[in-house]
């Protein structure tokens, strides 16, 4: 019934615990626009621009984090990112002007995503390919569970003083940095990228077509996911329900992410190819979003949220495992960082798109449109799985498809057997 094997390494559990604790304090950014508008008498549009500036800064943050992870080491980059977040959060809390809070928000964005590529790359280093889906899914579940506690802390501290939200977040980042420095293994010397077939593009993420296909998929998926996070409260309000009830739905999603983890060990689920797993996840997401479009009351929203959570379960861990498998030796951090900028793009685009659709076309159109995006992704995966066969004379090496001009080299280690949903 269950996939045989194997316990996840200790380092995975350490990273999962640290991520959950760090996420416990990561509630302040949801209140940045409120702080800007209430403390500095800025309009809603100005507050939105400050939040957008933060979101834009997270895009280079991912790329910097990936490069540093491969150059100075995983643990060092994680500690640097957490320390930078702690410092800049304190700067926001102490800001006395709109210009100051904007500058600190941009600096926070530049530090905010440094954590992600090295933590994901550390899992790829420690976990064999067949267990990576489980490990990454557990990491995402830890973030969801930490987010549940974050909402409760935010509700308490936010009633007192919004600035204390940023102070509390800074404290959790600083404590997490100290713990990570103490318990995670020391960084190993950087590995040079693999070269093969005299290609100039070995180890270059931006020249890897399989990775760029994953980036396109990830951006569309992240746009849908962020739309749920940012537009669900407004959607509830337009339906005559309380916007605060979105917190209950987010808690439902977190519980689903945690409770459904054993499903990933079922033999039938574990045996799914990457395209099949991702397409199934997209279909479940589409069903849940149609539920949002039709939901008349909160229980119906909760049921739709559970269905969406099952779709996320199949997608989030799998897609990170695919990207990690694509990366040549010594470039895992950069590959994961390039894929990760999909979330930065979605963070900037989702609120603008969602508010415009809600204002002009209504709740049904918003969620039906997002369901349509998911159906299109599922169809594309199905088509590419059927027609996207490898061309004779081409060989995938570390995720990059390269022309073979001489005798075939010895087979590479079985690191990228699951190369990409678009190549299977």
DAMO-V108774 format. One record per helix or strand. SS is the DSSP state (a for helix, b for strand). FROM is the first residue (numbers start at 1). TO is the last residue. If there is no record, write none. Layout:
# DAMO-V108774
ss=SS from=FROM to=TO
ss=SS from=FROM to=TO
This chain:
# DAMO-V108774
ss=b from=2 to=2
ss=a from=10 to=24
ss=a from=28 to=39
ss=a from=44 to=71
ss=a from=74 to=94
ss=a from=98 to=112
ss=a from=114 to=126
ss=a from=129 to=160
ss=a from=162 to=183
ss=a from=205 to=207
ss=a from=209 to=238
ss=a from=243 to=265
ss=b from=266 to=266
ss=a from=267 to=270
ss=a from=274 to=294
ss=a from=298 to=326
ss=a from=332 to=360
ss=a from=363 to=387
ss=b from=394 to=397
ss=b from=400 to=403
